């Protein structure tokens, strides 16, 4: 709010306070699970969404709509989200990127080839095919260093009031799932943003949040057994189990 450049976004018609090239890191093993403590965020929403991603589905009616309707505005007449992240990870490019990642790191934990891409350069962005949405978190890299699994998540555009805390929670959850699946400890989660912005409609809320105390307790998220496999199978009870663990420790301002 204090350093952001204020200008009107042509697509939305709203002014934003924006900064380029912001990066945030947290050690999940040492510092705990990253949940915004200045206000309450709907934890069940990002848990369900991330499980939907892992399953590789692209229709919200398959699992997701039982918990949230946040993707409904981005469906086509066939109720398909054409840029569904999980579908991009598992099917869109003719290759199961997420499955291959698990296989690769199980065989060679030292590999530096664990890159997952959500962005489709054949049609996303650059004034190409008109779409209601294109991926914001568009690529992430997983690597294991010192027996700990780390994630580097790159985001082209992040709404810092709504999108940022949601994305951090969701992808940190994915990191924990992958670490559990591969039998290693979780390491550092890094979230890098090309365009970090706050919309004018959220200026007052941002000022209020910045005035609140920042003290918060460490949140330890121990996942239920076989969380990655259960997510692949679209196990709805997994959402409740993970949410119950978080809710018991989550006491935002």
C-alpha positions as CSV (number, residue, x, y, z in Angstrom):
1,X,0.0,0.0,0.0
2,X,2.8,2.4,0.8
3,X,5.2,1.5,-2.1
4,X,2.8,0.2,-4.7
5,X,2.4,2.0,-8.1
6,X,-1.2,3.1,-8.5
7,X,-2.6,2.8,-12.0
8,X,-5.8,1.6,-13.7
9,X,-6.0,-1.9,-15.1
10,X,-7.5,-1.8,-18.6
11,X,-9.1,-5.3,-18.3
12,X,-10.9,-4.7,-15.0
13,X,-11.3,-0.9,-15.1
14,X,-10.1,-0.8,-11.4
15,X,-7.1,1.0,-10.0
16,X,-4.5,-1.2,-8.3
17,X,-1.5,-0.6,-6.1
18,X,1.1,-2.9,-7.7
19,X,4.7,-4.0,-7.2
20,X,6.8,-6.3,-9.5
21,X,8.9,-9.2,-8.5
22,X,7.9,-10.0,-4.9
23,X,9.0,-13.2,-3.3
24,X,8.0,-14.9,0.0
25,X,9.5,-18.0,1.5
26,X,8.6,-20.1,4.6
27,X,10.2,-23.3,6.0
28,X,7.2,-25.6,6.5
29,X,9.1,-28.0,8.8
30,X,10.5,-25.3,11.1
31,X,7.9,-22.5,10.8
32,X,4.7,-24.5,10.3
33,X,1.9,-24.2,7.8
34,X,1.4,-20.8,6.2
35,X,-2.1,-19.5,7.0
36,X,-3.0,-15.8,7.1
37,X,-3.4,-14.8,10.7
38,X,-4.6,-11.2,10.2
39,X,-8.1,-12.4,9.1
40,X,-9.8,-15.7,8.7
41,X,-9.6,-17.4,5.3
42,X,-11.9,-20.3,4.2
43,X,-9.5,-23.2,4.7
44,X,-11.9,-25.9,3.4
45,X,-12.0,-24.0,0.1
46,X,-8.3,-24.3,-0.8
47,X,-8.1,-27.8,0.6
48,X,-10.9,-29.0,-1.7
49,X,-9.5,-27.1,-4.6
50,X,-6.1,-28.6,-4.3
51,X,-7.4,-32.1,-4.0
52,X,-9.5,-31.5,-7.1
53,X,-6.2,-30.4,-8.8
54,X,-4.4,-33.5,-7.8
55,X,-7.2,-35.7,-9.2
56,X,-6.7,-34.1,-12.6
57,X,-10.4,-33.3,-13.1
58,X,-11.6,-30.3,-15.1
59,X,-15.4,-30.4,-14.4
60,X,-16.4,-28.7,-11.0
61,X,-19.3,-31.2,-10.7
62,X,-16.6,-33.9,-10.2
63,X,-15.9,-33.5,-6.5
64,X,-15.2,-29.7,-6.2
65,X,-18.8,-28.4,-6.3
66,X,-19.6,-30.3,-3.1
67,X,-17.3,-27.8,-1.3
68,X,-17.1,-24.6,-3.4
69,X,-18.4,-22.8,-6.5
70,X,-15.3,-20.6,-7.1
71,X,-14.6,-22.1,-10.5
72,X,-18.2,-22.0,-11.8
73,X,-17.6,-18.6,-13.5
74,X,-14.9,-20.1,-15.6
75,X,-16.7,-23.1,-17.1
76,X,-17.7,-23.4,-20.7
77,X,-21.2,-24.6,-21.9
78,X,-20.0,-28.2,-21.2
79,X,-19.3,-27.3,-17.6
80,X,-15.6,-27.7,-18.3
81,X,-12.9,-25.4,-16.9
82,X,-10.6,-25.2,-19.9
83,X,-7.6,-24.0,-17.8
84,X,-8.2,-26.3,-14.8
85,X,-4.8,-26.5,-13.2
86,X,-4.9,-30.2,-12.3
87,X,-6.0,-31.2,-15.8
88,X,-3.1,-29.2,-17.2
89,X,-0.8,-31.1,-14.8
90,X,-2.1,-34.5,-15.6
91,X,-3.7,-34.7,-19.0
92,X,-3.7,-31.5,-21.1
93,X,-0.2,-31.9,-22.6
94,X,-0.5,-35.6,-23.2
95,X,1.7,-36.3,-20.2
96,X,1.0,-36.9,-16.6
97,X,3.4,-34.3,-15.3
98,X,2.5,-34.8,-11.6
99,X,2.7,-38.6,-11.9
100,X,6.0,-38.4,-13.7
101,X,7.3,-36.0,-11.0
102,X,6.6,-38.5,-8.3
103,X,8.2,-41.3,-10.3
104,X,11.3,-39.2,-11.0
105,X,12.0,-38.1,-7.5
106,X,11.3,-41.6,-6.1
107,X,14.1,-42.9,-8.4
108,X,16.4,-39.9,-8.2
109,X,15.8,-37.6,-5.3
110,X,18.7,-35.4,-6.5
111,X,17.1,-34.6,-9.8
112,X,16.6,-31.0,-10.8
113,X,14.1,-31.8,-13.5
114,X,11.0,-31.7,-11.3
115,X,9.2,-28.9,-13.2
116,X,5.5,-28.8,-13.6
117,X,4.0,-26.3,-16.2
118,X,0.4,-25.1,-16.1
119,X,0.7,-22.4,-18.8
120,X,-0.1,-23.5,-22.4
121,X,2.0,-21.3,-24.7
122,X,0.0,-22.4,-27.7
123,X,-3.1,-20.4,-26.6
124,X,-2.6,-18.7,-23.2
125,X,-1.9,-15.0,-23.0
126,X,0.0,-12.9,-25.6
127,X,-3.3,-11.7,-27.0
128,X,-4.1,-15.1,-28.3
129,X,-7.3,-17.1,-27.8
130,X,-9.9,-15.2,-25.7
131,X,-10.5,-17.0,-22.4
132,X,-12.4,-16.2,-19.2
133,X,-9.3,-17.2,-17.2
134,X,-5.7,-18.1,-17.7
135,X,-3.4,-19.6,-15.0
136,X,-2.0,-17.3,-12.4
137,X,0.3,-19.8,-10.7
138,X,1.8,-21.0,-14.0
139,X,4.7,-23.2,-13.1
140,X,6.3,-24.8,-10.0
141,X,9.5,-26.7,-9.4
142,X,10.0,-29.5,-6.8
143,X,13.4,-30.5,-5.6
144,X,14.7,-32.5,-2.7
145,X,17.8,-31.1,-0.9
146,X,19.1,-32.6,2.3
147,X,16.2,-35.0,2.6
148,X,13.6,-32.2,2.4
149,X,11.2,-31.5,-0.4
150,X,11.0,-27.9,-1.5
151,X,8.6,-26.0,-3.8
152,X,9.3,-22.9,-5.9
153,X,5.9,-21.6,-7.1
154,X,5.9,-18.8,-9.8
155,X,2.8,-16.6,-10.2
156,X,2.3,-14.2,-13.0
157,X,-0.4,-12.1,-11.2
158,X,-1.6,-12.2,-7.6
159,X,-4.4,-10.4,-5.8
160,X,-2.7,-9.9,-2.5
161,X,-5.9,-9.7,-0.4
162,X,-7.9,-12.7,-1.8
163,X,-5.7,-14.8,-4.1
164,X,-2.3,-14.7,-2.3
165,X,-3.3,-16.3,1.0
166,X,-5.5,-18.9,-0.8
167,X,-2.7,-19.8,-3.3
168,X,0.0,-20.1,-0.6
169,X,-2.2,-22.4,1.5
170,X,-3.2,-24.6,-1.4
171,X,0.3,-25.1,-2.9
172,X,1.9,-25.5,0.6
173,X,-0.7,-28.3,1.1
174,X,0.4,-29.9,-2.2
175,X,4.0,-29.7,-1.1
176,X,3.2,-31.5,2.1
177,X,1.3,-34.2,0.1
178,X,4.2,-34.8,-2.2
179,X,6.7,-34.9,0.7
180,X,4.5,-37.5,2.5
181,X,4.1,-39.5,-0.7
182,X,7.9,-39.6,-1.3
183,X,8.7,-40.3,2.3
184,X,10.7,-37.1,3.0
185,X,10.3,-34.1,5.2
186,X,8.8,-30.9,3.9
187,X,11.2,-28.0,3.3
188,X,11.0,-24.5,2.0
189,X,8.0,-23.1,0.1
190,X,8.8,-20.1,-2.1
191,X,6.1,-18.0,-3.7
192,X,7.3,-15.6,-6.4
193,X,5.0,-13.0,-8.0
194,X,5.6,-11.1,-11.2
195,X,2.7,-8.6,-10.5
196,X,1.6,-8.3,-6.9
197,X,-1.4,-6.0,-6.5
198,X,-4.2,-4.8,-4.3
199,X,-7.4,-3.6,-5.9
200,X,-8.9,-0.2,-5.0
201,X,-12.0,-2.0,-3.7
202,X,-9.7,-3.6,-1.0
203,X,-7.6,-0.5,0.0
204,X,-9.6,0.1,3.2
205,X,-9.4,-3.6,4.1
206,X,-5.7,-3.6,3.5
207,X,-5.1,-0.6,5.7
208,X,-7.2,-2.3,8.5
209,X,-5.2,-5.6,8.2
210,X,-1.9,-3.8,8.3
211,X,-2.9,-2.2,11.6
212,X,-3.6,-5.5,13.3
213,X,-1.0,-7.3,15.5
214,X,1.0,-9.9,13.6
215,X,1.6,-12.4,16.4
216,X,0.4,-15.9,15.6
217,X,1.0,-19.4,16.8
218,X,2.8,-22.0,14.7
219,X,0.4,-24.3,12.9
220,X,1.5,-27.9,12.6
221,X,-0.3,-29.7,9.8
222,X,0.2,-33.5,10.1
223,X,-1.6,-35.0,7.1
224,X,-3.7,-38.1,7.2
225,X,-2.0,-41.2,5.9
226,X,-1.8,-41.6,2.1
227,X,-3.2,-38.1,1.5
228,X,-1.7,-37.9,-2.0
229,X,-3.3,-41.2,-3.1
230,X,-6.6,-40.3,-1.5
231,X,-6.6,-37.0,-3.3
232,X,-6.0,-38.8,-6.6
233,X,-9.0,-40.9,-5.8
234,X,-11.2,-37.8,-5.0
235,X,-11.8,-38.9,-1.4
236,X,-14.2,-36.3,-0.1
237,X,-13.5,-37.3,3.6
238,X,-9.9,-36.1,3.2
239,X,-11.1,-32.5,2.9
240,X,-12.9,-32.7,6.3
241,X,-10.0,-34.5,8.0
242,X,-7.4,-32.0,6.9
243,X,-9.7,-29.0,7.6
244,X,-10.3,-30.4,11.2
245,X,-6.6,-30.4,11.9
246,X,-6.2,-26.8,10.7
247,X,-9.3,-25.5,12.3
248,X,-8.2,-26.8,15.7
249,X,-5.1,-24.5,15.6
250,X,-6.3,-21.6,13.4
251,X,-7.3,-18.6,15.5
252,X,-6.9,-15.5,13.2
253,X,-7.3,-12.0,14.5
